[in-house]
Amino acid sequence: MTSTSTIKFARKAAPAVPTDAKWSVADVQTLFDMPFLDLLFRAQQVHREHFKAGEIQRSTLLSIKTGGCSEDCGYCSQSARYDTGLEREQLMAVEEVLEHARAAKAKGSSRFCMGAAWRGPKEKDLQPVLEMVREVKKLGLETCVTLGMLGQGQAEQLADAGLDYYNHNIDTAPEYYSEVITTHTLQDRLDTLDKVRDAGINVCSGGIIGLGETQTGRAGLIAQLANMNPPPESVPINNLVQIPGTPLADGSKIDPLDFVRTVAAARITMPTSFVRLSAGRQEMSDELQAMCFMAGANSIFYGERLLTTDNPDADHDQRLFERLGLTSI
């Protein structure tokens, strides 16, 4: 493993899936073990019970403050601990963010997500973000932010500004978490999600596939999400983008069909959640994306950039939608 995994901290044990959980890790593993076509068929059946077939939500993600994060997430180009060639940028001005939001709406996005590379926002940083949320809402877009771990009262301020979703991914299986990140724990992330839920904001939380976890680890990730009460309303499934300079830049890529299996397991275990194809879509073929839609994915990040990595351009996505007979929500 990378040098980050050798750093030792006194830490709380990773929270395990509770024994009375609706979905055990073994249950989810059983889904992964199904014949591939049977799994997709089941996932599509579940999907059609709760969503209209062929409707896909388009969301746009903008990095409103790039680089310089103090955390050591082994996959992230924005960590100040790694030399990835990324230039550190200050928080965008509100009007600049609104220009991006207007362009996203014009291209068909219905949700606008804003991400800032912080361990957590200071109060002076939060105030302009609150203004961004209020102004983007006025454009008729759903709003989402990802700002790191929230302090006391910050979720309530975001709720008062009208925030619809807060994104805070749990990244990977509980038992594997400290192999990827050492500067905070999974419980730290769950604590922030509790604050978000208590403030009445919808939860957006998922994970990253291809961090070096086993298939059982992927089952553990899905079980952890599915057993939240309630499960996240939005579940991003990211395929690791291997960024030079990060500790996970040289890992082995997973079988693409295992990625599809993960999407299907998310759909079956979280039937009313939006399951989003997120990072890594630039490297997916149209055919692989079509299988993910068949497996129950009904949301994509839309636009040329995802924080700091490339994403398929909007024209390509529009052609793909036309070829597959998909419509936008």
N, C-alpha and C positions, 0 to 999 in steps of 0.2 A: 504494500500500500504506500501511499505518498507520505512525505515527511510530516504532514499535518496529523496523520493518525498515530504518530509516536508521541505526541504531546499528551501528557497525563494531567488530569484535573480531578479534584475531589468533586464528585457530581452525584446527583440523584440517579437512581436506576431509571432507564427508559420505561415509560408507562406501558404495560402490557394490555392486550385486548382483554376486557373483563370476562370472567368465566361464564357469566350469564348473557354474553353478547348474542345479538341476533345472528351475526355471521362470524363464525370462528375462522381462524386461519385455515384449518382443515377443510371447512366448507368451501372457502374460496379456492383452495388448492384443487378441490374436486372439479370446480368449474374449469380451471386451467387444464385439467387432465382429460376433459371431454374431447371427442373427435372434433376437429376444427370446424367443420361445416355444421355439426350439431350445435356447437357453442354459438356460432353466428346466428343460426336459426332461432335459438332460444332468446338471444339478446334482441333480435329484431322483433320477436313476438312481444317481449316486455316493453320495448320501445314504443310499439304501436298501441299498447294499452294506455300509454300516458302522454304521448305526443303525436302530432300529425306527421305522417311519413313524408320525408322529403323536404321538411322545413329546417333550415339551418340558421342559427343566429350568427351574425357577423359582429365581432368586437374589434376595436382598435386599441393598441397599447402604446403609450408614449412614455419615454424616459424623461421625466421633468427635472431630475437631478441625477447626473451620471458620475459614477466612479467615486473612489475615495472611501468606500465602506470599510469599517474596522473589522468586520466579521471574516472568518476564514473558510467559508463555504467552498468546498473543493472544486466545484464546477463553475464558479462565478468569475466573469471577466471584470467585475466591478470591485472586487476586493483589493484594498490597498496593499495587501500582503504579496500579491503576485504581479509579475511584469508581463502584462498582456498587450502593451502598446496602446491602451485606452487612455484618452485624454480626460482628465478630471474636469467636470463642468459644474458651474453654480446652478442653483435653482432657477428655472425659467421664470420669466415674467408672466403674469396672468394673461395678458393680451396675446402673447406668443402661443401659450397653451390653447387659447380659444381659437386661434387661426388653425391649429392642427385639428381641433375638435370640429370646426365647421367643415374642413376638408374631409374628415372621416365620415361625417354625416352625409355629405354630398356623394360619397362613394358607396353608401349603403350600410354603414355601420349603425347599429342601434345602441351599442354600449361603448363608452369611452373610458379606458382604464389608464390611470396615471401612476407611474412608479418612480420612487425616489430611493437612491442607494444610501440608506441610513441603517444603523443598528436599531434606531428608533428616533422619532422626530422630537426635537426640542420645541418648547412652546413657541419660540420666535419663528421656527420653521413651519409650524403647523398653521399659523394664521394665514399666510398666503395660500396654502393648500385648501383651507376652508373656503376662501374666496374663489379658487378655481372650481371647487365642487359646486358652489352656488351658481356660478356663471355658466358652467357646462350644463347643469340641470335646466337652465333657462332656454337652452338650445333644443330641448326635447330629447336629450340622450340620457340613458341610464348611466350612472356614474359608479366608478370603482377606483379605489386607490390601493397601493401596496407601499407601505412606509416603514416596514419593520415592526418591531415590538412596541406596543402602545403602553404609555404610562397611565397613571390614575387620572380618570376624567377625560382622557383624549378621545376615547370612543364616543362618549356622550357628545362632545363637541362636533365630531364628524356626523353623528346622527342629526344634531340640530341643524347642520348645514345642508342636510338632505341627502347624504351619501346613501346609495343603494346597496353596494357590495364592498366588503373589505377582503382583499386577497392576502392570504398568509399560508403558503404551502407547508405541509409537513414533510415534504421531500421524499422520504424513504421509510423502510420498515423500522419499527421502534428499536429492534436489537442491532440494527446496522447504522443508526443515526450518528453515533460518535466516531464512526469510521470516515464520515464525510464532513462533519462539522464538529469543532471542539469548543468554539467560543460561546455557544449557547446550547441548551438542551432542547429535546423535543417537548418536555414539559413547559419550557419557556414559551414555546410557540402555542401550545394548547392553552396556556394562561391568557395569551392575547386573544385567541379565538373565543374564549369564554367572555372576555370583556366586550368583544364585538357583538356576540349573541345577546348578552345582557342589555346592550344599548339598543337592541332592536334592528341592527343592521344585518343584511343577508351575508352569509359566509361563502367565500370563494376559496376553496382549499383543495389541493391535489398533490401531485408528486412528480418526480422525475424518474424515468425509466432508463436504465443503462449506466447506473453509477457503480456497477460492480456487484450489485445484489444478485441473489439467486432467484429462481422462480418462486420459491417459498417466501423470499423476502418481498417480492412483488405482491404475493397473496396477503402478506402481513400489512403492507401499505394499504391495500384496498379494504381489508378488514378494519383497520384503524379508522379509515374515513367513514365506512358504512355504518359503524357502530357509534358515531357521534349522534347526539340526541338534540335536534334532528341532524341527519347528514347534511353536508354542505349543499346549498342550493346550486352551486356551480363548482364543477370538479375539473380543473385543468390537468390533462395528462400530457406531460412533456417528454419528448425523446431527447436525451442528452445531446447538446451541441458541444462537441469537443473543441475547446478554445485553447490554442497554444499559450503556454505560460501558466495555465492552471494545473493543479495536481492530477486532475482527471482527463488531461488532454490525450493520453495515449492508451486509454482502456479499450477493451474489446467491445465492438458494437453488438447489440443483441440481434437475434433473428427477427426480421420485420414481422413475421407472423406472431411472435411472442408479444410484440407491441399491440397488435390487433386483439390478441387474447386479453390483454390488460384492459383495453377499452371495453370489450364485451363484459368482462367481469365487473367493471365499474357500472355499466348500464344495468346489469342484472341485480346487483346488490344495492344500487341507489336509483331506483326506477323513475323517480320524479325529478332528479337533478339534471341540470344541463351538463353534459360531458363534452369538454372542449379539447380539440386538437390544438396544442399550443406550440411550444418551442420544438424545433426540429422538422417542421413541416416543409421547409425549404429543401430538405434532403429526401423527402418522400416522393415517390412516383405518384402520378394521378391514380394509377390502379390501386396502390396501397391506401391512399386516402379514401378511395371508393369503398374498400373493404372496411375501413374504420367507420365510415358512415353506415354501412350495413351492420356493423357491430354495435351501433347505437350512439356514436358521436353526433351531436346536433349543435355544435358551436365551433367556430374557428376564430383565431386571431387573424385579422384582415388588414393588409397594408404592407408596405415594403420593409418595415423594421419592427423587431420585437426587442425593446430596450436597446441592446447593443448588437444584436445578431440579425442576419438577413431573414426575410420572410418572402414567400411567393408574392409577386406583384398583383395588384388588384385586377388588372386585365386578365391575367392568367387564371385567377380564381373565378372571374366571371365566366370565362370560357368553360372551365371545369363544371361550374354549376349548370351551364346550358347543356353540356354533353351528358350530364347525369340526370337532368330534369329536376334539379333542386331549386327551391325558392328561399328567399331570405325572410327571416322574421323581423 
